[in-house]
Amino acid sequence: MKDLRDRVALVTGGSRGIGAAVAIALAGSGADVAVNYRERADAANSVCAEINGKGRKAIAIQADVAVAADVRRMAAEVEAHLGGIGILVNNAGIAHPRKLEEITEAEWDEVLTVNLKSVFLVTQAVVGGMRQRRWGRIINLSSVAAQTGGAVGAHYAASKAGIIGLTHSCASAFVKDGITVNAIAPALIETDMVTSNPNASPALIPMGHFGSTDDIASVAVMLAMNDYMTGQTISVNGGWYMS
């Protein structure tokens, strides 16, 4: 069976929630993993310890992925410690539930910068190495909010819709280089981000319950292993949005 042995993965926002589950699942399939975090060093180190327990290498790297200089430093550190990045999971993101009329310009800019600009910056930083090696897997975390508007707000929905557009553009640009680019669009996965949002109710989900981080991690592993899928958005949403 195909596995990810000898591949190096970078997971942004990998210290908790979906990012942590994806990092651990990739390690379970054989990858060595760099766990990016912005503030939660202890949590990132705990994820790395779990990855080490699976017999794989792991490093925790502090970087603000919305800052170009941090991103360049992070990519260089991963390559120095683990090797060339073959799998990139753009997971880092924030959510501030607001009605449209309540969103300030500063909040709009922050959400678009952290959620969307970061995907551009990190992808730009690693794709050159993937092209040289003629192999790469880029997996971007979007949201059902890109498809339905979601339950967070217009700023969040716009940032996640932008990720789908960026995914299409990159998939088309990199398809001849052995690099696939896909997105995952979750809905109401049981994380701190969701459970702290008063607008996020299991009643929104036809299945009647929140999803688990493992539901997303298993799709990320599938996309990392698949050689023939690119430019796709995989909806993991309990039936909220069907396409």
Secondary structure, 3 states (H helix, E strand, C coil): CCCCCCCEEEECCCCCHHHHHHHHHHHHCCCEEEEEECCCHHHHHHHHHHHHHCCCCEEEEECCCCCHHHHHHHHHHHHHHCCCCCEEEECCCCCCCCCHHHCCHHHHHHHHHHHHHHHHHHHHHHHHHHHHHCCEEEEEECCCHHHHCCCCCHHHHHHHHHHHHHHHHHHHHHHHHCEEEEEEEECCECCHHHHCCCCCCHHHCCCCCCECHHHHHHHHHHHHHCCCCCCCEEEECCCCCCC
